[in-house]
């Protein structure tokens, strides 16, 4: 090999490798985006038809469905596995988001049951939808930073801040589920961008 | 006087393997095989040579019921790779 050929081989290998790992991450965005869209529409439909907001508890089923599906996709993904810094950061961001969102929801449910606790007024009084969607926007924006993609950064910012604004305009009713539908579609779009940008 | 190119790295497949591993935390055998387009037999031989040279570590384990070989670049491997690239740049310039 000449020096030029060696350098070309190194550059090509590094680039292909980075692209392959990033591309694989795209399918998880799509999976969670579809689930988020599906659950938001399901909760909306049930809430609207019965008039009861307790259908929001169905959200706890989303990780129960999502994580086994994600594991299934990973195990089917040949046996070929490689991780780099970007894939680890993206995975960390969304795992943290999931933990925060589930914890916030669990605290809200808990404090709704234990209504006379001094913290209950604060926790239940705060808007769970606005909090979660803001966290979502933050996670999406940081993902855009890690992936060096402006479309994802802007989508994260618009979804986070925009959805909070929409929430405070429309108020706490079943219509707020459309905010999560929007977030779900943003996730699907992010997955498609990640897959296509390479 | 040009610096001598590391003979361990100056082979197409071994260089591809080290370049690949330099950009990841770890990669399994199947992934490396797919990315380099090498045959399993040839890849095994070259991985063994890199491992013997102390440039990569090879860990054999199981993923579920399937055997899984995971490779990682070592500090020595990374340093050799850096020096190799620096030497190439000198050749070109």
Interface residues (C-beta under 8 A of the other chain):
Chain A: X1 X3 X4 X6 X7 X9 X10 X13 X14 X16 X17 X18 X20 X21 X75 X78 X79 X80 X81 X82 X83 X84 X85 X88
Chain B: X10 X12 X15 X16 X19 X20 X22 X23 X24 X25 X26 X27 X28 X30 X31 X33 X34 X35 X36 X63 X64 X66 X68 X84 X85 X88 X89 X91 X92
